[in-house]
Amino acid sequence: MSAKAWAISAGLGAAAGMVAVLMMPRNNPTRRLAAKAANKVEDVAWKVSDSLTDKFSDL
């Protein structure tokens, strides 16, 4: 299996898994854990974005 095919398969699998988690009730522990993880990823993405903006604005 090529790397491209593997990446597409992994992406589709992750998307299907996320849909399954989103279909769970809000008080489900798995859904709460997924929400916490998503919030942390979002925070890190914002920090990286801010850091890159600061570094490239000085150029």
Phi and psi restraints in degrees (value plus and minus 20) as a CYANA .aco file:
   2 SER   PHI     -95.3   -55.3
   2 SER   PSI     143.1   183.1
   3 ALA   PHI     -83.2   -43.2
   3 ALA   PSI     -57.0   -17.0
   4 LYS   PHI     -84.7   -44.7
   4 LYS   PSI     -64.3   -24.3
   5 ALA   PHI     -85.6   -45.6
   5 ALA   PSI     -59.3   -19.3
   6 TRP   PHI     -83.8   -43.8
   6 TRP   PSI     -64.1   -24.1
   7 ALA   PHI     -82.8   -42.8
   7 ALA   PSI     -61.1   -21.1
   8 ILE   PHI     -85.0   -45.0
   8 ILE   PSI     -63.4   -23.4
   9 SER   PHI     -82.8   -42.8
   9 SER   PSI     -63.3   -23.3
  10 ALA   PHI     -84.8   -44.8
  10 ALA   PSI     -60.7   -20.7
  11 GLY   PHI     -84.6   -44.6
  11 GLY   PSI     -62.7   -22.7
  12 LEU   PHI     -85.8   -45.8
  12 LEU   PSI     -58.5   -18.5
  13 GLY   PHI     -84.4   -44.4
  13 GLY   PSI     -62.3   -22.3
  14 ALA   PHI     -85.1   -45.1
  14 ALA   PSI     -60.9   -20.9
  15 ALA   PHI     -84.2   -44.2
  15 ALA   PSI     -62.2   -22.2
  16 ALA   PHI     -84.8   -44.8
  16 ALA   PSI     -60.0   -20.0
  17 GLY   PHI     -83.7   -43.7
  17 GLY   PSI     -60.0   -20.0
  18 MET   PHI     -87.3   -47.3
  18 MET   PSI     -57.9   -17.9
  19 VAL   PHI     -81.9   -41.9
  19 VAL   PSI     -61.0   -21.0
  20 ALA   PHI     -83.3   -43.3
  20 ALA   PSI     -60.8   -20.8
  21 VAL   PHI     -86.2   -46.2
  21 VAL   PSI     -60.8   -20.8
  22 LEU   PHI     -87.9   -47.9
  22 LEU   PSI     -42.5    -2.5
  23 MET   PHI     -99.9   -59.9
  23 MET   PSI     -30.8     9.2
  24 MET   PHI     -94.3   -54.3
  24 MET   PSI     136.1   176.1
  25 PRO   PHI     -81.5   -41.5
  25 PRO   PSI     132.2   172.2
  26 ARG   PHI     -81.3   -41.3
  26 ARG   PSI     -48.8    -8.8
  27 ASN   PHI    -108.2   -68.2
  27 ASN   PSI     -13.7    26.3
  28 ASN   PHI     -91.3   -51.3
  28 ASN   PSI     111.4   151.4
  29 PRO   PHI     -78.7   -38.7
  29 PRO   PSI     -55.2   -15.2
  30 THR   PHI     -85.4   -45.4
  30 THR   PSI     -62.0   -22.0
  31 ARG   PHI     -86.5   -46.5
  31 ARG   PSI     -59.7   -19.7
  32 ARG   PHI     -83.3   -43.3
  32 ARG   PSI     -61.8   -21.8
  33 LEU   PHI     -83.9   -43.9
  33 LEU   PSI     -61.0   -21.0
  34 ALA   PHI     -84.0   -44.0
  34 ALA   PSI     -58.1   -18.1
  35 ALA   PHI     -86.1   -46.1
  35 ALA   PSI     -61.0   -21.0
  36 LYS   PHI     -82.7   -42.7
  36 LYS   PSI     -63.5   -23.5
  37 ALA   PHI     -83.2   -43.2
  37 ALA   PSI     -61.8   -21.8
  38 ALA   PHI     -84.4   -44.4
  38 ALA   PSI     -59.3   -19.3
  39 ASN   PHI     -84.6   -44.6
  39 ASN   PSI     -60.2   -20.2
  40 LYS   PHI     -86.1   -46.1
  40 LYS   PSI     -61.4   -21.4
  41 VAL   PHI     -82.6   -42.6
  41 VAL   PSI     -61.2   -21.2
  42 GLU   PHI     -83.2   -43.2
  42 GLU   PSI     -62.2   -22.2
  43 ASP   PHI     -81.3   -41.3
  43 ASP   PSI     -64.4   -24.4
  44 VAL   PHI     -84.3   -44.3
  44 VAL   PSI     -60.7   -20.7
  45 ALA   PHI     -81.8   -41.8
  45 ALA   PSI     -61.8   -21.8
  46 TRP   PHI     -84.6   -44.6
  46 TRP   PSI     -61.3   -21.3
  47 LYS   PHI     -83.3   -43.3
  47 LYS   PSI     -63.2   -23.2
  48 VAL   PHI     -83.6   -43.6
  48 VAL   PSI     -64.0   -24.0
  49 SER   PHI     -80.5   -40.5
  49 SER   PSI     -65.1   -25.1
  50 ASP   PHI     -83.5   -43.5
  50 ASP   PSI     -61.5   -21.5
  51 SER   PHI     -83.3   -43.3
  51 SER   PSI     -65.1   -25.1
  52 LEU   PHI     -84.7   -44.7
  52 LEU   PSI     -59.6   -19.6
  53 THR   PHI     -82.3   -42.3
  53 THR   PSI     -63.0   -23.0
  54 ASP   PHI     -83.2   -43.2
  54 ASP   PSI     -62.9   -22.9
  55 LYS   PHI     -87.5   -47.5
  55 LYS   PSI     -61.1   -21.1
  56 PHE   PHI    -103.5   -63.5
  56 PHE   PSI     -37.2     2.8
  57 SER   PHI     -94.9   -54.9
  57 SER   PSI     -39.5     0.5
  58 ASP   PHI    -100.6   -60.6
  58 ASP   PSI     -32.5     7.5
